Amino acid sequence: MFVVLAIVAYLIGSIPLAYIIARWTRGVDLRKFGSGNVGSSNVIQATSKRWAVPVIIFDLGKGLLAVWLARWAGLEMAQQLIVGLAAIIGQIWPVFLSFRGGRGNLTSLGMILGVSPLLGLVVMSVALSGMPFKKLSLTVFIALLSLPLLAYYLADFFNIAEPGLVSAGMAAITLITLGRRLIGRRSELAAGLSSVELLTNRLLFDRDIRDRKTWITRPENNGAKALS
């Protein structure tokens, strides 16, 4: 049952609703548009805010559903965490899009909410604190770094019964999602940057350069244009 649920979670995580909506509504391949991410923020750039709503709910639900199914099946906490991680991996490396998907942030949040709703709400609050200042990627980075520490040292507050195990699962989320930021071909815009500068920008801002506007409008990623 555990292996079956892990595979199912990965396949559910691989369903690229953001990509489907952008293709269906505007004929846009999100992998070649804006930030290049197959996620809600790029859907907004390619289509409109209203189309981001179902993407947010669906991607969040992937992680939440994976943990709930594992718990419903009577799996141990370690197995629940692995099933949840399988959904995140599916979102980031979807089999249906040649293993090029989103960043996994929403699916990760869904998994965290499934494990500990209060921890999920705190992490979400920290992450979203950067939205008004257009520093969302930076605050997501901070939230991800703090995630394992919160799960371990404030386990009682977050009603976590196995803090060591859950903290390890949260650390896995941090490593997978932040590791995903570091992977990728160097953009032409970052040709003059050192490797340290490039990796720092990717880790903190989830892009090769600090200027967000220049990044999402770069010519090399305009292979797909939104249709009016």
C-alpha positions, -999 to 999 in steps of 0.1 A, spaced: 0 0 0 28 24 9 46 20 -25 13 23 -44 3 55 -26 38 70 -32 34 63 -69 -1 77 -70 10 108 -51 38 114 -76 14 110 -105 -11 134 -89 17 158 -82 27 156 -119 -6 168 -132 3 203 -146 -29 223 -142 -10 256 -146 4 244 -179 -30 231 -191 -48 263 -182 -22 285 -199 -23 264 -230 -61 262 -231 -68 299 -225 -39 316 -242 -20 290 -262 11 297 -240 38 272 -230 46 283 -194 81 267 -197 89 293 -224 71 323 -209 79 348 -181 98 331 -153 96 298 -170 79 282 -140 48 260 -143 30 276 -114 4 301 -103 25 332 -105 35 326 -141 -2 318 -149 -11 353 -137 16 367 -161 4 346 -190 -34 348 -184 -51 366 -155 -55 364 -117 -87 345 -119 -70 316 -136 -44 314 -108 -71 306 -83 -78 270 -94 -41 264 -99 -34 275 -63 -61 253 -49 -51 223 -70 -14 226 -63 -20 231 -26 -44 202 -26 -18 178 -41 3 178 -9 -26 179 14 -44 150 -3 -12 129 -4 -8 131 34 -44 126 41 -45 95 19 -15 80 36 -30 87 70 -63 73 60 -45 41 48 -30 38 83 6 44 73 32 55 99 44 91 101 76 83 82 56 68 53 31 97 54 60 121 50 75 101 21 41 100 3 38 138 7 73 143 -6 64 121 -36 37 146 -45 62 175 -42 87 157 -64 59 152 -90 50 189 -90 87 198 -95 97 170 -119 64 160 -136 65 129 -158 38 145 -180 60 176 -189 93 159 -195 103 164 -158 101 202 -160 75 216 -137 70 242 -110 89 251 -78 68 229 -55 61 257 -30 23 253 -29 24 215 -29 49 217 -1 26 240 19 -2 215 13 19 187 27 29 208 58 -8 217 64 -16 179 62 11 172 88 4 201 111 -22 227 101 -9 253 126 27 249 113 14 253 78 -4 285 86 27 300 103 50 291 74 24 305 50 23 338 70 60 341 69 62 334 32 34 358 22 49 386 43 71 395 13 43 398 -12 34 435 -7 71 443 -11 76 420 -41 100 399 -21 80 367 -21 109 345 -32 131 358 -4 105 353 24 97 318 10 135 311 14 133 323 50 102 302 57 118 271 42 150 275 63 130 280 95 106 250 87 127 222 103 136 243 133 100 252 140 89 216 137 115 204 161 118 231 188 81 242 188 67 207 184 43 210 214 29 243 201 23 228 167 9 196 181 36 174 165 39 140 182 72 129 166 93 161 163 125 144 152 109 125 124 87 154 113 116 178 114 136 155 91 106 155 67 105 193 68 142 194 62 137 172 31 111 197 18 137 225 23 164 206 5 142 196 -24 126 230 -30 157 251 -25 178 226 -44 154 230 -73 162 267 -74 199 260 -79 194 237 -109 192 250 -144 211 263 -174 227 298 -168 207 325 -185 223 348 -210 215 377 -186 238 362 -160 267 356 -184 289 382 -165 281 369 -130 304 347 -110 292 313 -99 288 326 -63 266 355 -74 246 333 -97 239 307 -70 231 334 -44 206 350 -67 190 317 -74 189 307 -37 175 340 -24 155 353 -54 148 322 -74 162 337 -106 196 343 -121 196 381 -117 181 403 -90 159 425 -113 126 406 -115 111 427 -143 141 421 -166 141 384 -157 105 377 -166 107 397 -199 140 383 -210 141 377 -248 155 341 -245 123 330 -227 97 346 -250 93 315 -272 56 316 -262 36 348 -262 3 353 -246 -24 358 -272 -48 387 -269 
